[in-house]
Amino acid sequence: MGLVLSRARPPVRRVATELGIGLLLLAGLQIVLVGPGRTGAPAGPVLTAAVLAGAAVQCAAAGVAWRLLGLRLAAPVVAWTGWTVLVAGGLSGAGAGWYTVALGVALLSVVMLWRADLRRRDLAPNPPGLGALEVAALAFCALSSVVDAFTVGVLHAFVTVGIGIGAFGWGLATRVRRRLAAGAVLVLVGLVVAVGLPLVAVLPPWGGVGAWLTVAVVGLLAVGAATLLEKGRAAARTARERFGSLTAGWE
């Protein structure tokens, strides 16, 4: 839709944009006038989500047609808002928590649109803040699976591992270090949760000899960590230098 409008003449673009805005306003007014009380409980969230989905399409189309980066960046955020309204008010169950995945996808869409606009203007595709936004988006994609590993079942941790592998492969394909590092961290977190939760379940309850043994083990680990701290720093420095040499020339 946006590409079609961008090739149209300015008067046609203006009329199409005004028509789209008018239809969205009429749809929003319909929600206010009808209300969920007259149409049933789920109708309000469903209609609101539909209007927000239309607004997301309108933002994307107008942003492409008028070459406005702000509207293009707003489109995935508006779409996620519609999805959140639908999940929170119209759906229920354990899957409701997965709206964070939609938020992560929306933020990744914002990042990709932003980077494409920077490349189009021959600017550096990694301004301050963009990398942090991309890492946050990947974290949101994996957040629900980590929480569900604790609350629903440990198998959800392997979803985190899968997302991490995907981010790692994406980093390799696009030669972007932060994606590579974020993927490795997500894989590590997923494996730690998948292995650690079953071990915690078989530990003896607190109290008596079990408590004293736990304190002793923690003390020994603390002493060992303090002893190996300098070696750990040297190993981390070496790993960082090796990672830098392997990814030389990457973003």
Disulfide bonds with the S-S distance in Angstrom:
none
